[in-house]
Amino acid sequence: MNTLQDIATPSGTVSAYVARPEGPVKGGLVLIHEVWGLVGHTRDVADRFAREGYAVVAPDLLADQGVTEETTLGLGEAIAGPDDEARNEAQPKLRALLAPLQDPGFGALTTERVRACFSYLHDDEEVAGRVGITGFCFGGSYSFSLAVHEPRLLACVPFYGHADFSAEELAGIAAPVLAFYGQDDTGLTAELPALEAAMHRAGVRFEAVVYPDAGHAFFNDSNRFAYRAAPADDAWRRTLDFLAQHLA
């Protein structure tokens, strides 16, 4: 069953795509979209997880900032593609769309909304408290954020996300973390050794998988320039195994 629902938060509601399995529920999963908003690809990934037995909540965290499927149409491919002119045209459009995200209150509001989606699933009788999170790009970063702020979280699977937290904040992570990166995504991979060391010092169960010949958004099969089938398939298998291990 796939529906759009309004999830209650301390500061109003957030719209979310909710996908549930037809059979028994293995656990709950918060799914956070890329910076393009809650687009068809994210809904498709939610449906895939539902077919694997997970109740999924995928909140639309950017629509009220003007970032929608319509306003970001084609920007991802333009930026990832080989056409310099298309890339040069797309980049200022993207910067303008994302400017509101730099507001100091945006991060706190978004984390609050993600925590509300977690609580929605955690309180579901069929889910029975077995909740993990995964997300891509923007969503990978907020997957790390939920792990920092929610001690009840049981599994965290960020895809190419930032984890800009202090040692004290990282020490609050109770869930095991399985993180995925593309080797060509140098902005993140250059930071990875320091993150691995910080996670180790904080006592976090952290595993990073870096795929060669892959870059940012390698899992997004709606982006013909960024998608890499072999890494995406391997990451999917690893994710399902990880969730089965920690949400059972």
C-alpha positions, 0 to 999 in steps of 0.5 A, a space after each residue: 500500500 503506497 500513500 501520501 500522508 501528513 506526518 505530525 511534527 512539533 512545528 506542523 506537519 510534513 508530507 511523506 510518501 509511505 510505502 508498506 509491504 503486502 506481507 509481514 513487516 520486517 521493520 521500518 525505514 526512514 528514506 531521505 531523498 536527494 537534494 532534488 526533492 521527493 522525486 519519482 526515483 525516491 518513491 521508486 526506491 521506497 517501493 523497492 524496500 516495501 517489496 522487501 518487507 519494510 514499512 517506509 516513510 519518505 518525507 518531502 523535506 524541501 517542497 516548502 523551500 521551493 525545491 520540487 520535482 518540477 523546479 529541479 527537472 533535468 538539473 541532475 543530469 545537466 550537472 552530471 553530464 558531459 555538456 559544459 554549456 548545460 552544466 554552466 546553465 544548471 549550476 546557478 539555477 541549483 544554487 538559487 534553489 538551494 540558497 534557503 537551505 543555508 539558513 541556520 534554522 533549516 538544519 534544526 527544522 529538518 532534523 526535527 522533521 526526520 525525527 518525527 518520521 522516525 517516531 511515526 514508524 517506531 510507534 507503529 505496532 507492526 514495526 515494533 520499534 525496529 527502525 533504520 534510516 537510509 538516504 542519498 546525498 542530502 538524505 545521506 547527510 540527514 541519515 548521519 544527523 538522525 543517528 547523532 540525535 536519535 539513540 533508538 535508531 537501530 541502523 543507518 545507511 547513508 549514501 554519499 552524505 556529509 557527517 560534519 559533527 563534533 567528536 562529542 556528537 559522534 559519540 552519541 551514535 548508538 546505531 551501526 553505520 554502513 556508508 557508501 561512496 563513489 571513489 570519484 566523489 572526491 569532495 567526500 572521499 578526501 574527508 573519509 579517512 578523518 571521518 573513519 578515525 573520528 568514528 573509531 575514536 567515538 566507538 561507533 560501528 562504522 563501515 565505509 564502502 568506496 566503489 571505484 569507477 563511480 562518483 556521486 549519485 551512482 545509485 540513482 538509475 534515473 540519472 544516466 550520467 551518474 548511475 553505475 549499475 554494478 556498484 548500485 547492485 552491490 550497495 543494494 545487496 549490502 543494504 538489505 543484508 545490513 537491515 536484515 541483520 540489525 532490524 530483525 
